[in-house]
Amino acid sequence: MDMVFLLDTSDGAINQPANGGRPMQNFVNQMIDNLRCNSNVAVVSYGSSPNIDVPWTSYTNARNQFASTGQLVPKSSTNTDEALRTVRERLFGANDPSRQNVNLVILITEGPQATGDKLTRYQRECRALRNQGVRIIVIGESVVVPFTLSGRC
């Protein structure tokens, strides 16, 4: 399995009371720790722009590499469409023979990005990933997220 953790590090996601990014990092660490299959893992954080914090690596190396990135730093806005495009083009777009057959994105976000054109781009990137055989699971960390979950990705 190839699994990308796509982490919303916008101000709204990280600057929640008693949050500071740690619960999100702890969750990803626990998920990686519980992988028991031959998996490749990547971690991408985003706010206004995406950053590949951990490029494709085996799940046994992923936790150490993720821990070495330090605490997640808040970024100004939620630009999910750009983050999904980066995942599609730079991670799932590569013809790497070590990649597995099952492709998964776990998107952890505090809510949807804007409506209108940005929402259209977000939906287009979700559709493009699904057309490449990538499954997308959205995990929300606020009450705003049902909008994101309601068939939008």
C-alpha angles and dihedrals in degrees: 000000000000111000128185120193105208108195125196105218096172118138091263093053100044102032096060113129110278090001112099091160094286099111090052092049091046091051092051091047091051091048091051091045090055097051108114101173135078095276137163115215134194129180124209125180124194145177115145089350134015126249125193099224095175118020119208110311137149115278089245090063098035098081094053092047092047091048090051091059089071127216118345110260120220115247124200108250144012109258100166096158092059091047092051090048090052091050091048097046104033103032110023094027094064118097095224114163091211091065118106132230099250112071121191137176118196105198114196111191143156093222148319126303120244126305126248119035094000090053090049091052089047091052091046091054091048090051092047091052092047089050088056089055096258117145116215124207116187119205115191127208099189142040091260094068100084085078089059092046097049097095095295097119 
